[in-house]
Amino acid sequence: MLVLRVQFGQVAAVEPRALVGQRIRDGRERLGLSQEAFAEQIGTSFQQVSRVERGEHDLRLSTLLLFAGGIGIDPSELLRDL
């Protein structure tokens, strides 16, 4: 399944997990955290953080909740417009 996304007047097809990963990355960077620091904060490995942010990993509900809590947003924000 692909999601159509309009950005700067361009329409692009995006994998939902890639869009969720980008939102997680944006939140982590907004907090000024490296992948390593974020991983330590939420109790996972930086490799998992990296895979999720690149959209290479389908998230379980528990993982989605963990990552959303780590960046201080409601989990529904990660799934908005999907």
N, C-alpha and C positions, 0 to 999 in steps of 0.2 A: 504494500500500500504506500502511495506517495501523497504528500500534502503539497498543494500549490501555494507558493508564497510569493508575494509581490514586494520587491524591495528596489528602491531607486528606479521605479518604472519598469522593472524587468520581472517577468514571471518565471519562477523556477520550481521544479519538482524537487521536493526534499523528503528524505526518509524521516518519519516521525521520531525515531530514536536519535537521529542526528540533530533534529531540532531541540529535543529534550536535552541532549548532551551540550549543545551550544548554550542553552539557558543556564545549565549548571555551571559551565565554564564562566559565563558572564557574571553569575552570582559570586563565584569563588574569587574571581579577579576584582570584583567590586569591593570585596572584603580585604583585598590585598594579600591573599593567601596563596602560597605555592601549592602544587599538587601534593607534595609531601606533607606540608603542614595541615592541609585540609584533610588528607587521609588519616593522619594521626588524630585530628580532632574528632572525626566521626568513627574511628576504630576500624579502618580498612587499609588496604595497601594502595600506594600511589599508582601501581599498575592498574588496579581496578578503576580508580578515578580517571586515569588516562583513557582506558578503553571506553568508559561511559561517555566521557566528553567527546570522544571521536565518533560516537555513535556505533561502536562495534559490539556493544553488549546490550541485550534486551534486559530491561530492569524488572525485577520482581517488585511487588507492591512494597515489601519491607525495605528494599533498597531505595526505592523512590522516596519513601518517607524519610529514610535516613539522610539522603542527599538534600532533600528539601529543607529538613530541619537544620542541617549543617550550614546552609546558606541563609537561613532565617526567612523562608517564604512558605506560603501555603502550597502544599503539593499540587493543588489544582492549577497553580500558575505554570507549573512545568508542562501541563497537558493542555493548556489554553489553545484553542483553535485547531486542535488535532482531529 
